[in-house]
Amino acid sequence: FQDSGLRFHYVAAGERGKPLMLLLHGFPEFWYSWRHQLREFKSEYRVVALDLRGYGETDAPSHKENYKLDCLITDIKDILESLGYNKCVLVGHDWGGMIAWLVAICFPEMVTKLIVVNFPHPSVFTEYILRHPSQLIKSAYYFFFQMPWFPEFMFTVNDFKVLKSLFTSQATGIGRKGCRLTAEDIEAYLYVFSQPGALTGPINHYRNIFSCLPLQHHEVTMPTLLLWGERDAFMEVEMAEMTRIYVKNHFRLTILSEASHWLQQDQPDIVNKLIWTFLKEEPTRRRE
């Protein structure tokens, strides 16, 4: 890109010229976490799943400062323009959800509809975490990630045991009724994150989190869908309902009781159906 000079890797499905649906993955993931949605929505959209800055085959600048939230938000604006679009349906999961909320707040004209999976409005997150020690404990990894080099090392120990167990363990993994990750899926994740230096960029995203919260602007003005797996080991479900107050337009929240944090991989059929319903709706603006 002109400004950042970074090369971004993405995977696209659907014809150019159809409306754009842009997919932003979470941690520790990459474009692949959207494989079910790429297939599903290509009939009516140009679906683009990005590797965020520092992830996968996208360039990974080495300095921590290069991962500030404003850089990540500007990346999305640049990507939209370089794909030849001025607006999109924006979809984000986990940390990609945080970026999606911020893009919707900072560049509202670029987002026709916002869909977030398992991440509350950033202001809800910061306020809630300060009042609820239980959420603070669940988000302890944010603090752990502030340390240099050691978090990266922890992920690699014992043949990437931590990474595997995030997706597969009883406590944090995909729910009992979910689509289990196949051996090939796990292999894809391990391949990406076992490349030299592959964990530093992703963890650097978190090393800047305290630089820009709390936000100056909060309001989200486009129709918004929030999908939430209730068995999320990292995010308390109470934050989902509280997000409503910041959306000054049609807001739809669906909480799936048996689903995990990895919702769009865990329950792809239900998630895809809920997204279609939301996309086809002609929402009436909410009266204040």
CORLINWO-V582363 format. One record per residue. N is the residue number from 0. RES is the residue in one letter. SS is DSSP state (hx for helix, st for strand, lp for the rest). NEAR is the number of other ideal C-beta (glycine too) atoms within 10 Angstrom. D_CENTER is the distance of its C-alpha to the mean C-alpha in Angstrom with 1 decimal. Layout:
# CORLINWO-V582363
N & RES & SS & NEAR & D_CENTER
N & RES & SS & NEAR & D_CENTER
This chain:
# CORLINWO-V582363
0 & F & lp & 15 & 21.7
1 & Q & lp & 7 & 24.6
2 & D & lp & 10 & 23.3
3 & S & lp & 15 & 21.2
4 & G & lp & 8 & 23.1
5 & L & lp & 16 & 20.1
6 & R & lp & 9 & 19.7
7 & F & lp & 21 & 16.4
8 & H & lp & 15 & 16.1
9 & Y & st & 17 & 14.7
10 & V & st & 18 & 15.8
11 & A & st & 16 & 17.2
12 & A & st & 19 & 19.0
13 & G & lp & 19 & 21.2
14 & E & lp & 11 & 23.8
15 & R & lp & 10 & 23.5
16 & G & lp & 9 & 24.6
17 & K & lp & 14 & 22.8
18 & P & st & 17 & 20.3
19 & L & st & 24 & 17.0
20 & M & st & 27 & 13.8
21 & L & st & 27 & 11.0
22 & L & st & 27 & 7.9
23 & L & st & 30 & 4.9
24 & H & lp & 26 & 4.2
25 & G & lp & 25 & 4.0
26 & F & lp & 21 & 7.7
27 & P & lp & 22 & 10.2
28 & E & lp & 25 & 9.2
29 & F & lp & 25 & 9.8
30 & W & hx & 24 & 10.4
31 & Y & hx & 18 & 12.3
32 & S & hx & 25 & 9.8
33 & W & hx & 28 & 10.3
34 & R & hx & 17 & 14.0
35 & H & hx & 17 & 15.1
36 & Q & hx & 25 & 13.6
37 & L & hx & 20 & 15.1
38 & R & hx & 14 & 18.4
39 & E & hx & 20 & 18.2
40 & F & hx & 24 & 17.6
41 & K & lp & 16 & 19.6
42 & S & lp & 11 & 22.7
43 & E & lp & 15 & 22.0
44 & Y & st & 21 & 19.2
45 & R & st & 21 & 18.7
46 & V & st & 26 & 15.3
47 & V & st & 24 & 13.6
48 & A & st & 24 & 10.9
49 & L & st & 25 & 10.5
50 & D & lp & 23 & 10.9
51 & L & lp & 28 & 9.6
52 & R & lp & 24 & 12.7
53 & G & lp & 23 & 14.3
54 & Y & lp & 26 & 12.7
55 & G & lp & 24 & 14.8
56 & E & lp & 15 & 17.3
57 & T & lp & 19 & 16.0
58 & D & lp & 17 & 18.4
59 & A & lp & 22 & 17.9
60 & P & lp & 16 & 20.1
61 & S & lp & 10 & 21.9
62 & H & lp & 7 & 22.0
63 & K & hx & 17 & 19.7
64 & E & hx & 11 & 20.4
65 & N & hx & 18 & 18.6
66 & Y & hx & 24 & 15.2
67 & K & lp & 17 & 15.8
68 & L & hx & 19 & 13.3
69 & D & hx & 12 & 15.7
70 & C & hx & 17 & 15.7
71 & L & hx & 23 & 12.0
72 & I & hx & 20 & 12.5
73 & T & hx & 18 & 15.7
74 & D & hx & 22 & 14.3
75 & I & hx & 26 & 12.5
76 & K & hx & 16 & 15.9
77 & D & hx & 16 & 17.8
78 & I & hx & 19 & 16.0
79 & L & hx & 21 & 16.7
80 & E & hx & 13 & 20.3
81 & S & hx & 11 & 20.8
82 & L & lp & 16 & 19.9
83 & G & lp & 10 & 22.5
84 & Y & lp & 17 & 20.7
85 & N & lp & 10 & 20.7
86 & K & lp & 17 & 18.3
87 & C & st & 24 & 15.7
88 & V & st & 23 & 13.8
89 & L & st & 29 & 10.3
90 & V & st & 27 & 7.5
91 & G & st & 27 & 3.8
92 & H & st & 29 & 2.7
93 & D & lp & 24 & 3.9
94 & W & hx & 21 & 4.3
95 & G & hx & 30 & 2.3
96 & G & hx & 28 & 3.7
97 & M & hx & 25 & 6.4
98 & I & hx & 27 & 7.0
99 & A & hx & 26 & 7.2
100 & W & hx & 30 & 9.6
101 & L & hx & 22 & 11.4
102 & V & hx & 25 & 12.0
103 & A & hx & 24 & 13.3
104 & I & hx & 22 & 15.5
105 & C & hx & 18 & 16.8
106 & F & lp & 16 & 17.3
107 & P & hx & 17 & 17.8
108 & E & hx & 9 & 20.1
109 & M & hx & 20 & 17.5
110 & V & st & 25 & 15.4
111 & T & st & 16 & 17.6
112 & K & st & 23 & 15.3
113 & L & st & 28 & 11.9
114 & I & st & 27 & 9.9
115 & V & st & 28 & 7.3
116 & V & st & 28 & 7.0
117 & N & lp & 27 & 8.2
118 & F & lp & 28 & 7.6
119 & P & lp & 27 & 10.8
120 & H & lp & 30 & 12.1
121 & P & hx & 23 & 12.3
122 & S & hx & 20 & 16.1
123 & V & hx & 21 & 16.2
124 & F & hx & 23 & 14.3
125 & T & hx & 15 & 16.9
126 & E & hx & 15 & 19.8
127 & Y & hx & 20 & 19.2
128 & I & hx & 20 & 18.8
129 & L & hx & 11 & 22.1
130 & R & hx & 8 & 23.9
131 & H & lp & 15 & 22.8
132 & P & hx & 9 & 23.6
133 & S & hx & 11 & 22.1
134 & Q & hx & 18 & 18.6
135 & L & hx & 14 & 19.6
136 & I & hx & 9 & 20.6
137 & K & hx & 16 & 17.4
138 & S & lp & 19 & 15.7
139 & A & hx & 11 & 18.6
140 & Y & hx & 14 & 16.6
141 & Y & hx & 15 & 15.4
142 & F & hx & 12 & 19.2
143 & F & hx & 13 & 20.0
144 & F & lp & 19 & 17.7
145 & Q & lp & 15 & 19.9
146 & M & lp & 13 & 22.7
147 & P & lp & 10 & 23.6
148 & W & lp & 10 & 23.6
149 & F & hx & 10 & 24.0
150 & P & hx & 19 & 20.4
151 & E & hx & 18 & 20.2
152 & F & hx & 10 & 23.6
153 & M & hx & 18 & 22.6
154 & F & hx & 19 & 20.0
155 & T & hx & 15 & 22.8
156 & V & hx & 9 & 25.6
157 & N & hx & 10 & 27.2
158 & D & hx & 9 & 25.6
159 & F & hx & 18 & 22.0
160 & K & hx & 13 & 22.7
161 & V & hx & 14 & 19.9
162 & L & hx & 20 & 17.2
163 & K & hx & 16 & 19.0
164 & S & hx & 14 & 19.5
165 & L & hx & 21 & 15.9
166 & F & hx & 22 & 15.5
167 & T & hx & 13 & 19.2
168 & S & lp & 13 & 20.8
169 & Q & lp & 8 & 22.2
170 & A & lp & 9 & 20.5
171 & T & lp & 16 & 16.8
172 & G & lp & 21 & 16.8
173 & I & lp & 23 & 16.4
174 & G & lp & 21 & 18.7
175 & R & lp & 11 & 22.4
176 & K & lp & 13 & 22.2
177 & G & lp & 20 & 19.1
178 & C & lp & 15 & 19.2
179 & R & lp & 15 & 19.8
180 & L & lp & 19 & 18.4
181 & T & lp & 9 & 21.5
182 & A & hx & 8 & 23.1
183 & E & hx & 7 & 22.1
184 & D & hx & 17 & 18.3
185 & I & hx & 16 & 18.8
186 & E & hx & 11 & 21.0
187 & A & hx & 16 & 18.4
188 & Y & hx & 20 & 16.0
189 & L & hx & 13 & 19.2
190 & Y & hx & 12 & 20.4
191 & V & hx & 21 & 17.5
192 & F & hx & 20 & 17.3
193 & S & lp & 14 & 21.1
194 & Q & lp & 11 & 21.8
195 & P & lp & 6 & 23.6
196 & G & lp & 10 & 21.4
197 & A & hx & 20 & 18.1
198 & L & hx & 26 & 16.7
199 & T & hx & 18 & 17.8
200 & G & hx & 22 & 15.4
201 & P & hx & 27 & 12.3
202 & I & hx & 25 & 14.2
203 & N & hx & 22 & 15.4
204 & H & hx & 25 & 12.1
205 & Y & hx & 19 & 13.1
206 & R & lp & 19 & 16.7
207 & N & lp & 18 & 16.3
208 & I & hx & 21 & 14.6
209 & F & hx & 11 & 18.1
210 & S & hx & 12 & 19.1
211 & C & lp & 15 & 17.7
212 & L & lp & 14 & 17.3
213 & P & lp & 11 & 18.9
214 & L & lp & 16 & 18.4
215 & Q & lp & 7 & 21.4
216 & H & lp & 10 & 20.1
217 & H & lp & 16 & 18.4
218 & E & lp & 14 & 19.0
219 & V & st & 21 & 16.9
220 & T & lp & 15 & 19.4
221 & M & lp & 20 & 18.0
222 & P & st & 24 & 17.8
223 & T & st & 28 & 14.7
224 & L & st & 23 & 13.6
225 & L & st & 25 & 11.9
226 & L & st & 26 & 11.8
227 & W & st & 25 & 12.3
228 & G & st & 26 & 13.8
229 & E & lp & 16 & 16.6
230 & R & lp & 22 & 17.2
231 & D & lp & 23 & 14.1
232 & A & lp & 14 & 15.7
233 & F & lp & 19 & 13.5
234 & M & lp & 21 & 13.1
235 & E & lp & 16 & 16.3
236 & V & lp & 15 & 16.5
237 & E & hx & 13 & 18.7
238 & M & hx & 22 & 16.0
239 & A & hx & 23 & 14.9
240 & E & hx & 14 & 18.4
241 & M & hx & 15 & 18.8
242 & T & hx & 23 & 16.0
243 & R & hx & 15 & 18.6
244 & I & hx & 13 & 20.8
245 & Y & hx & 19 & 18.6
246 & V & st & 24 & 18.2
247 & K & lp & 15 & 21.5
248 & N & lp & 17 & 21.3
249 & H & lp & 17 & 21.0
250 & F & st & 18 & 18.4
251 & R & st & 17 & 17.9
252 & L & st & 14 & 16.6
253 & T & st & 14 & 16.9
254 & I & st & 14 & 16.9
255 & L & st & 21 & 17.5
256 & S & lp & 11 & 20.0
257 & E & lp & 14 & 20.1
258 & A & lp & 26 & 16.4
259 & S & lp & 25 & 14.4
260 & H & lp & 25 & 11.0
261 & W & lp & 26 & 10.2
262 & L & hx & 25 & 11.0
263 & Q & hx & 26 & 10.6
264 & Q & hx & 24 & 12.6
265 & D & hx & 25 & 14.8
266 & Q & lp & 24 & 16.0
267 & P & hx & 18 & 15.4
268 & D & hx & 10 & 18.6
269 & I & hx & 16 & 18.1
270 & V & hx & 24 & 14.5
271 & N & hx & 16 & 15.9
272 & K & hx & 12 & 18.9
273 & L & hx & 17 & 17.3
274 & I & hx & 22 & 15.3
275 & W & hx & 13 & 18.7
276 & T & hx & 12 & 20.5
277 & F & hx & 20 & 18.4
278 & L & hx & 18 & 18.7
279 & K & hx & 8 & 22.4
280 & E & lp & 13 & 23.1
281 & E & lp & 6 & 25.1
282 & P & lp & 14 & 24.1
283 & T & lp & 9 & 26.9
284 & R & lp & 10 & 25.9
285 & R & lp & 12 & 26.0
286 & R & lp & 4 & 29.2
287 & E & lp & 4 & 29.0
